[in-house]
Structure formats: C-alpha cells, structure tokens
Amino acid sequence: MNAMSDVAAINRFAKVLEDSEARKLGIRTTAARERIAGRLGVAPGTLENIRRLRTKIVPNWLMNKVRLELVAVLQSEIRRLEHEIHLARQIGSDHRDSSLHEAEAQLAAARKILEGEVK
C-alpha cells in the first residue's frame, strides 16, 4: 500500500469505529472518539485528524491497532446480529418482517466489510 491508500483506508476504518461506538452507546461521536482513542493508546485529536483527512502518513503500528479494533468491533456486531436473528426466528417472526430483513442486511454488510475491506 502507498501512503495515500493508507490514509484513505484508516479514514474509513476510523469512521466505522466512531460511528459504530456512538450508535451502540447512544453518545456523540466526539465522546466515542475519546473512548476509542483510549483503547488505541492515542490522543483523540489524532483520530479527529485522521477522520478529517488532515494527516499525510499513517504509522504502521497505528494502522495495525485500528485494523485490530475494527475487526473486534465487527465481530462483536456480527455476534449481536446473529443473536437477534436467532431470537426473531425462535419467536416465529415472519420472514417478511422489516426488522428481521434489516438485521440480516446489517449482518451481510458487516461480514462483507470483515471479509473484503479488512486485510
């Protein structure tokens, strides 16, 4: 990968991480950024700069940490969605139910990201 593709990739990863954390916890993106930065061992401003494309290069160690965090978040999301789908089928939800369709679509999207985007 070259520096430009690393910056674009980490930008996408950071967006997914922050948006997912904010949605899951019902908090603002800035609060989610602080939590994620703490787990990654970087300042929240670093993630903000990445998200706003203000960085020119991405250190290898940071790319690896962000990638590992994204994989963990996606795997957790996949487990949660599989559980929701399983429960919906156990209670006899109709296969045409919109919430079941939405969960299945989100599950497919998470799997696609995990299989294709994160290398």
C-alpha positions as CSV (number, residue, x, y, z in Angstrom):
1,M,0.0,0.0,0.0
2,N,1.1,3.5,-0.5
3,A,0.7,6.5,1.9
4,M,-2.4,7.8,0.1
5,S,-4.2,4.5,0.2
6,D,-3.2,4.0,3.9
7,V,-4.7,7.4,4.8
8,A,-7.9,6.6,2.9
9,A,-8.2,3.2,4.5
10,I,-7.6,4.4,8.0
11,N,-10.1,7.2,7.4
12,R,-12.8,4.7,6.5
13,F,-11.9,2.4,9.5
14,A,-12.0,5.4,11.9
15,K,-15.4,6.5,10.6
16,V,-16.8,3.0,11.0
17,L,-15.3,2.6,14.5
18,E,-16.5,6.0,15.8
19,D,-20.0,5.8,14.2
20,S,-20.5,2.2,15.5
21,E,-19.4,3.1,19.0
22,A,-21.6,6.2,19.1
23,R,-24.6,4.4,17.8
24,K,-24.1,1.4,20.1
25,L,-23.8,3.5,23.3
26,G,-26.1,6.4,22.2
27,I,-23.4,9.0,22.6
28,R,-21.9,11.7,20.4
29,T,-19.2,10.9,18.0
30,T,-16.7,13.1,20.0
31,A,-17.3,11.0,23.1
32,A,-17.0,7.8,21.1
33,R,-13.7,9.2,19.7
34,E,-12.3,9.7,23.2
35,R,-13.2,6.1,24.2
36,I,-11.7,4.6,21.1
37,A,-8.5,6.8,21.3
38,G,-8.1,5.5,24.9
39,R,-8.3,1.9,23.7
40,L,-5.8,2.6,20.8
41,G,-3.4,4.5,23.0
42,V,-3.5,7.7,21.0
43,A,-4.9,11.2,21.6
44,P,-8.5,11.9,20.5
45,G,-7.1,14.7,18.3
46,T,-5.1,12.0,16.3
47,L,-8.4,10.3,15.4
48,E,-10.0,13.6,14.6
49,N,-7.2,14.4,12.3
50,I,-7.5,11.0,10.6
51,R,-11.2,11.4,10.2
52,R,-10.8,14.9,8.7
53,L,-8.0,13.8,6.4
54,R,-5.5,16.1,8.0
55,T,-2.8,13.5,8.1
56,K,-0.2,12.8,5.4
57,I,1.1,9.4,6.7
58,V,-0.1,6.6,8.9
59,P,2.4,4.8,11.1
60,N,2.3,1.1,10.7
61,W,1.7,0.5,14.4
62,L,-1.4,2.8,14.3
63,M,-2.8,1.2,11.2
64,N,-2.4,-2.3,12.8
65,K,-4.1,-1.1,16.0
66,V,-7.0,0.5,14.2
67,R,-7.4,-2.6,12.0
68,L,-7.5,-4.9,15.0
69,E,-10.0,-2.7,16.8
70,L,-12.2,-2.7,13.7
71,V,-12.1,-6.4,13.5
72,A,-13.1,-6.8,17.1
73,V,-16.0,-4.3,16.7
74,L,-17.2,-6.0,13.6
75,Q,-17.0,-9.5,15.2
76,S,-19.0,-8.2,18.2
77,E,-21.6,-6.7,15.9
78,I,-21.9,-9.9,13.9
79,R,-22.5,-11.9,17.1
80,R,-25.1,-9.4,18.2
81,L,-26.9,-9.5,14.9
82,E,-26.8,-13.3,14.7
83,H,-28.3,-13.5,18.2
84,E,-31.1,-11.0,17.2
85,I,-31.9,-13.0,14.1
86,H,-31.9,-16.3,16.0
87,L,-34.3,-14.9,18.6
88,A,-36.6,-13.5,15.9
89,R,-36.8,-16.9,14.2
90,Q,-37.4,-18.6,17.6
91,I,-40.4,-16.5,18.4
92,G,-41.8,-17.1,14.9
93,S,-41.2,-13.7,13.3
94,D,-42.4,-13.6,9.7
95,H,-39.6,-13.8,7.2
96,R,-41.1,-10.6,5.6
97,D,-40.6,-8.7,8.9
98,S,-38.7,-5.4,8.2
99,S,-36.6,-5.6,11.4
100,L,-35.5,-9.1,10.5
101,H,-34.6,-8.0,7.0
102,E,-32.7,-5.0,8.4
103,A,-30.8,-7.3,10.8
104,E,-29.9,-9.7,8.0
105,A,-28.8,-6.8,5.8
106,Q,-26.6,-5.4,8.5
107,L,-25.1,-8.8,9.2
108,A,-24.3,-9.3,5.5
109,A,-22.7,-5.8,5.4
110,A,-20.6,-6.5,8.5
111,R,-19.4,-9.8,7.0
112,K,-18.6,-8.2,3.7
113,I,-16.5,-5.5,5.4
114,L,-14.8,-8.1,7.6
115,E,-14.0,-10.3,4.6
116,G,-13.2,-7.7,1.9
117,E,-12.1,-4.5,3.5
118,V,-10.0,-5.6,6.4
119,K,-7.0,-7.4,5.2
